[in-house]
Amino acid sequence: MPEACLPADAMLPKVEWADMPVSLGQYGMSEGEPALREALAADARALGIACEASQVMVVSGSQQTLDLAAKLYIDKGTEILLEAPTYLAALQIFQLFGANCITVPLLAEGPDLLAMRQRLEQHKPAFAYLIPTFQNPSAVRYS
C-alpha cells in the first residue's frame, strides 16, 4: 500500500482486537454504555453534584440532542428564541415539532441585545437556543 494513504499505520493505535469487548461492533443502548454513564456520574459527584448513572445520557451528537430536547419541550406553537442566522439543523428540528421561532439578529459580537429585550417583552419563549462559542454558521464568539 502506498505510504500516502490515510490513515498512516504509524498513527493507528496498536490494539489486540481479540482483547476488545464483543459489544464493540454492535449497537449499544440508546442512553449510552452503562460503564461510561457511571464514570460520568462519578465525575459529577466528585465535583459535588448529586448524580446517578440513570440521570446521564450519552448522545451521538448535536442533532440527536436537539431532537430529544424538541420532543420534550416543543409542542405545536411553542415559542422559542433563536439567533438569526442559526444552525440549520436546529431550525429544521424545531420547526418539525411545530415551534414558533422568534429570531434575534446576530451581530459581530453576539445577539442584538436590544432586539432580544424587545422580543422578550413581546413574547414568552419556552427557551432560547443560542450558540455563544463558534456560532454556526457565522463562527461568531460572544464578547
C-alpha positions as CSV (number, residue, x, y, z in Angstrom):
1,M,0.0,0.0,0.0
2,P,1.4,3.4,-0.9
3,E,2.7,5.5,2.1
4,A,0.5,8.4,1.1
5,C,-2.7,6.5,2.0
6,L,-4.6,7.5,5.1
7,P,-4.7,6.6,7.9
8,A,-1.0,6.0,8.2
9,D,-0.2,2.8,10.0
10,A,2.2,4.6,12.4
11,M,-0.7,6.9,13.5
12,L,-3.0,4.0,14.4
13,P,-3.0,2.7,18.0
14,K,-1.6,-0.7,18.5
15,V,-4.5,-2.9,19.7
16,E,-5.2,-6.5,20.2
17,W,-8.6,-7.0,18.6
18,A,-9.0,-10.2,20.5
19,D,-9.0,-8.2,23.7
20,M,-11.8,-5.9,22.6
21,P,-15.3,-6.5,24.1
22,V,-17.6,-8.4,21.8
23,S,-20.1,-5.5,22.0
24,L,-17.6,-3.1,20.4
25,G,-19.0,-3.5,16.9
26,Q,-22.6,-3.7,18.0
27,Y,-25.3,-1.1,18.5
28,G,-25.3,0.0,22.2
29,M,-28.0,1.2,24.5
30,S,-29.8,4.4,23.3
31,E,-28.8,6.2,26.5
32,G,-25.2,5.2,26.3
33,E,-22.9,2.5,27.6
34,P,-23.6,1.8,31.3
35,A,-19.9,1.9,32.3
36,L,-19.4,5.3,30.6
37,R,-22.6,6.7,32.2
38,E,-21.4,5.5,35.6
39,A,-18.0,7.1,35.1
40,L,-19.5,10.4,34.1
41,A,-21.9,10.3,37.1
42,A,-18.9,9.6,39.3
43,D,-17.1,12.6,37.8
44,A,-20.1,14.8,38.5
45,R,-20.3,13.5,42.1
46,A,-16.6,14.4,42.6
47,L,-17.5,17.9,41.6
48,G,-20.2,18.0,44.4
49,I,-23.1,17.4,42.0
50,A,-25.6,14.7,43.2
51,C,-25.8,12.4,40.1
52,E,-26.6,8.8,39.4
53,A,-25.8,7.0,36.1
54,S,-29.6,6.7,35.5
55,Q,-29.6,10.6,35.2
56,V,-26.8,10.6,32.5
57,M,-27.5,10.2,28.8
58,V,-24.6,9.9,26.3
59,V,-25.7,11.0,22.8
60,S,-24.1,10.7,19.4
61,G,-24.1,14.4,18.5
62,S,-25.9,17.7,18.5
63,Q,-28.7,16.7,16.2
64,Q,-29.7,13.8,18.4
65,T,-29.6,16.1,21.4
66,L,-31.7,18.7,19.7
67,D,-34.2,16.1,18.6
68,L,-34.6,14.8,22.1
69,A,-34.9,18.3,23.5
70,A,-37.5,19.2,20.9
71,K,-39.5,16.1,21.8
72,L,-39.5,17.1,25.4
73,Y,-40.1,20.8,25.2
74,I,-41.8,21.7,21.9
75,D,-45.5,21.4,21.1
76,K,-47.2,23.0,18.1
77,G,-47.0,26.7,18.6
78,T,-44.3,26.7,21.4
79,E,-42.4,29.9,21.1
80,I,-38.6,29.6,21.2
81,L,-36.0,32.3,20.8
82,L,-33.2,31.9,18.2
83,E,-30.3,33.8,16.8
84,A,-30.6,34.6,13.1
85,P,-28.8,33.0,11.4
86,T,-28.6,29.8,13.4
87,Y,-27.6,26.2,13.0
88,L,-29.8,25.0,10.1
89,A,-30.4,21.5,11.5
90,A,-31.6,23.0,14.8
91,L,-34.1,25.3,13.0
92,Q,-35.4,22.4,10.9
93,I,-35.8,20.2,14.0
94,F,-37.6,22.9,16.0
95,Q,-39.9,23.7,13.0
96,L,-40.6,19.9,12.5
97,F,-42.0,19.8,16.0
98,G,-44.1,22.9,15.4
99,A,-42.2,25.6,17.2
100,N,-42.9,29.3,16.5
101,C,-39.3,30.5,16.0
102,I,-38.7,34.1,17.2
103,T,-35.4,35.4,15.9
104,V,-32.9,37.9,17.1
105,P,-30.3,39.3,14.7
106,L,-26.8,38.1,15.3
107,L,-24.2,40.9,15.3
108,A,-20.4,40.6,15.2
109,E,-20.1,40.3,19.0
110,G,-23.3,38.2,19.6
111,P,-27.0,38.6,19.5
112,D,-28.5,42.1,19.3
113,L,-29.4,42.6,23.0
114,L,-31.8,45.4,22.3
115,A,-33.7,43.3,19.9
116,M,-33.6,40.4,22.3
117,R,-35.0,42.6,25.1
118,Q,-37.8,43.7,22.7
119,R,-38.6,40.1,21.7
120,L,-38.7,39.1,25.4
121,E,-41.1,41.9,26.2
122,Q,-43.4,40.9,23.4
123,H,-43.1,37.1,23.7
124,K,-42.6,34.5,26.4
125,P,-40.5,31.8,24.7
126,A,-40.2,28.4,26.4
127,F,-36.4,28.6,25.9
128,A,-33.7,30.3,23.9
129,Y,-31.4,28.4,21.6
130,L,-28.1,30.4,21.4
131,I,-24.6,29.3,20.4
132,P,-22.1,31.5,22.3
133,T,-18.8,29.9,21.1
134,F,-18.0,29.5,17.4
135,Q,-21.6,30.1,16.4
136,N,-22.9,28.0,13.4
137,P,-23.0,29.2,10.7
138,S,-21.2,32.5,11.4
139,A,-18.3,31.4,13.7
140,V,-19.1,34.4,16.0
141,R,-17.9,34.2,19.6
142,Y,-19.9,36.3,22.1
143,S,-17.9,39.1,23.7
